[in-house]
């Protein structure tokens, strides 16, 4: 049994070890914000898996932890898998590590999935004999022989609970209090699009008196995202910067700067998310971002509010995943209920691809906090009845009537980007047309410059031109071509 921790590419956060306990990040436990030695102290009396799980269930935040006892070693990641941990086996030896090393053994199943969902599913990685802990999981490793088990500690909340505005207001107040406590006087930087999640977060901060805020928006100058963000920040009197995603800036993707970030961010499990990277690169280059700022992001509130759900008559989740991601779940994965489907999303695409993108902030010297991933906040939204969450009906009604309209920021998204019930004919065609026809229609849609807010068509074609083995039929989905290009380059690099 061995533990190997590498701080080389953690960028801002570092693992610290005291008395057999290693921690990284920060967390709230019983209402107290804990970091470093104070965080490790809550695990000092751990002796059993039950002890470990009980503390994890009562801990919220961005952290990972490893605890050594005479008989066992316990390791866990948070509910977002902010700081990944892995278990490797080689020559009969088990190792817990935060940094996988190429072992020459590619995992074919993981490679296929990676191209579709931009991460490796379940506990597997791109390398054989190397497993990962998923969001909300911990490992129990026996010291004597290295045998181990991986278990879940994150417990889902109740379901079908009626909306409770008083409870939601309490959660909003606590959320902002935590943001202010952790920011501790630092400037709060908020990426603002034309959508609702970051706007909701900005309105919460504004109405509760938080003043030191800076927003930025990126993309094409004529996109609705930019125009909406400009109007919102003007109305709320918030400093705002726009970063135009022109061809020259997007070419940073082919520089050593991007490659260094990508090498430290993929972990052999995740496609590095490029979307925010270019804006951060430009803002840092122009010295616009304050030193020691903290980024507060609206990641995934739309998902908790119901954006990824389907109507009851269409709730064949395996089929839904196949249609949405062009990926077929392995037969041993249970996905028959809304709760199981959301668990799959949270432990795979959301944590390994979306949340993994926060390390772009640390790469450029900033801190981060994802308030919409607080345990009780997630449970509130996921416990609402399906009729309230479908097409985000309750969420949109709530934020518009309680925040956007009173603050005069009630700007709706255009129809092509709005979550709404699909036309019955469109739904029928999607489910019954041959898949090749559906894909052809989607390719045509992806090439429409009017909906290309971030100039990704340019980047898609630039990546395509540089590939040794480009796809026979380009689909013009930026993450799809990025995944293929990433795997091609990674395999080239490891074969040198």
Beta strands, then each sheet from edge to edge (+ up, - down):
strand 1: 2-4
strand 2: 16-18
strand 3: 21-29
strand 4: 32-35
strand 5: 59-68
strand 6: 72-77
strand 7: 86-90
strand 8: 93-97
strand 9: 130-132
strand 10: 137-142
strand 11: 148-152
strand 12: 188-191
strand 13: 213-219
strand 14: 239-244
strand 15: 294-296
strand 16: 367-369
sheet 1: 1+ 8+ 7- 9+
sheet 2: 2+ 3- 4+
sheet 3: 2+ 3- 5+ 6- 10+ 11-
sheet 4: 14+ 13+ 12+ 15+ 16+
end
